[in-house]
Every structure is written in C-alpha cells, then in structure tokens.
Amino acid sequence: MDSVDRIKYANLEFNLEQLLKGETMLRGDANNNGGLDIRDLVSIIEFIVNGTECPSMRNADANQDGVVNIQDLVWVIKAIVG
C-alpha cells in the first residue's frame, strides 16, 4: 500500500464517519441542513466569535484550507449571492 492508497482509505474512513453521524458534504453548509443560506453564515460567525462549533465543521471549512475563519464567510457569501 503506497501513500496514495492510504490517503484514499483515510478519506473513505472520514466519509463513512460523516455518514454515520448523518452529515452531508456540502461546502459552506455549516449547519448541515442540506443547503446554503444565512443560517450557515451565523453558524460560522458564532464559531469565529464564540468558539461554538458548527454542526458540521467539515462543511464550515468552505474553502477547504483546513481552518474555519473569515475566508470561509466570504466563500459562503459569494456562493449565496452568486
């Protein structure tokens, strides 16, 4: 098994874990309700300001850089507004 195979299996394990938790994978859907709207922005803001974890931290990391921050807010705003 090479490093690519390990990454594939790690991603599969993570996706399985998300499924077992009932999480969907939709970039920006921080509240994990299946869509993008103002409530996702509120969830991300609450995390940034108060440290309150979003229902889906994976989705909250909208730009997929490994952290949830203001850049994710901008990404979600752009996705909502178009």
HELIX and SHEET records of a PDB file:
HELIX    1   1 SER A    3  LYS A   21  1                                  19    
HELIX    2   2 ILE A   38  ASN A   50  1                                  13    
HELIX    3   3 MET A   57  ALA A   60  1                                   4    
HELIX    4   4 ILE A   70  VAL A   81  1                                  12    
END                                                                             
